[in-house]
Amino acid sequence: MATLIAPSNHSPVEDAESLRKAVKGWGADGKAIIAILGHRNATQRTLIREAYQNLFQEDLIKRLESELSGDFERAMYRWILEPAEREALLANIAIKSADKNYQVIVEISCVLSPEELFAVRRAYHNKYKRCLEEDVAANTSGHLRQLLVGLVSSFRYGGSEINAKLAQSEADALHEAIKNKNKSNDEIIRILTTRSKTQLVATFNRYRDDHGIAITKKLSDEGSDEFHKAANLAISCINDHKKYYEKVLRNAMEHLGTAEDALTRVIVTRAEKDLKEIKEVYYKRNSVHLEHAVAKETSGDYKKFLLSLMGKEE
Amino acid sequence: MATLIAPSNHSPVEDAESLRKAVKGWGADGKAIIAILGHRNATQRTLIREAYQNLFQEDLIKRLESELSGDFERAMYRWILEPAEREALLANIAIKSADKNYQVIVEISCVLSPEELFAVRRAYHNKYKRCLEEDVAANTSGHLRQLLVGLVSSFRYGGSEINAKLAQSEADALHEAIKNKNKSNDEIIRILTTRSKTQLVATFNRYRDDHGIAITKKLSDEGSDEFHKAANLAISCINDHKKYYEKVLRNAMEHLGTAEDALTRVIVTRAEKDLKEIKEVYYKRNSVHLEHAVAKETSGDYKKFLLSLMGKEE
């Protein structure tokens, strides 16, 4: 369930006018902006963008970008976009990043539903005049490229059928492939990039039952190169993305200096989807409420904004 | 342009009733079936299928399958389906075929527009409860698998922008890769599976200008394994699919004993699209009208049906 609290009725025109007041003059009124945009769902935000453009002949996103700054600006910029457009942006930033962090690419490919992923690919065309897999392929090589391009290009079957025989044979195939190290990555790639999520979960369960160890654990025991890391991430995202996100949040706040990009990304992308369950998983694992942890690690408008997306009543 | 001649007005109910008459009793009335279905576009055929189902609680496709036979039956079965459903069927038949003929897979991936290809992938889900790339991957291996899975999973950018510098560097990269034989197929795969068609055509032109030989010619000089054949087919389909189809038709009729599957496939899939231009290319190349060649090589209702799809007036 979502954590976002949005009114069922709102006037896009009134919202646009209030936002105009909040961004005019010396220094933007962060609180007023959060009071509106921190409580509107994706459809409502799009209507507000349109109303703002019509009323003031100005792009609301550009205006907010120039008025706000730092983590608050980045979080607001990501939030205001439509989900597919936002994921396309996040993918593009990840591809261009100097540190070659492919976590976001794997996350988008493996957490989103097949139809959602396709919407991101379409949004990527519109925004960048190239295709997502083209940029991923041009910035990678070898088995890592094959895996990442396969994941972003996938359109997995979405049904709930499970083929138990296939789960057995592919759990065996994965076991062999992991044992052979880099000699049989082809099979790991084929299985992870083409099978349905339901089928893959059955295969991972079969693996654990047969070998007494989780496949992710085995994979990280056998290799820690980029390919193994990406394969591991893909499995975690497919297996239980809420647990995966809990870990991302925990890591983001455990390090000295919070990793704001990761924190923002998880809260912004999940607030309208299942952040409620992710909060529960977080509490179970850390015995601390996610809101408290976030409040401790952040400050100012950025903090207010994240908490409002997390369902804190004003 | 299409060759199909379809009325702008038709009554799905009347058509369904006439078809019912044509399939009832001893032996179906092929001529009557062709007079209707050989002159209806995809939307009209779908409406007829629905009307037939409602009126007679019977699936028109199944009825036709049981009443007709041979090449006529196979052609009619392919024709009556919606385009995406038909391409999904053709892909599935190709994957399951004992002779591992991947021509159809390459053709569908490289001739269709990115959005059309995606519609085929969606139709494949609905029809087979698996995804297209999953079946392609499970039946191939090595570089051929990478190429074919990459092609069927592609969602190329559809814009007309050309990056001349990129065309130059990738023409060079392709040249190097072809020279190195199987050592650098990765780059061939990356370029062919991710770049936009417009960009690729610019790259192929650059290649010919720089090396005085068409890239397809060079590729077949250097290797004749399945990977090289598939890469060559992909380039031909992307470069000029009308010329490609002319060759398919010519080969289908040149051999001793016509290759009916190929003949049917081209006529059925292009009759509503650009068979008129393909006919012109055929005439230019062979100094024989395609209709005459087809009429010479086929007979009976199958012949009548193909000619009617090719625009022959009754």
Interface residues (C-beta under 8 A of the other chain):
Chain A: F118 R121 R122 H125 K129 R130 C131 L132 E133 E134 A137 A138 S141 G142 R145 Q146 V149 G150 S153 S154 F155 R156 Y157 G158 G159 E161 D186 R190 T193 T194 R195 S196
Chain B: F118 R121 R122 H125 K129 R130 C131 L132 E133 E134 A137 A138 S141 G142 R145 Q146 V149 G150 S153 S154 F155 R156 Y157 G158 G159 E161 D186 R190 T193 T194 R195 S196
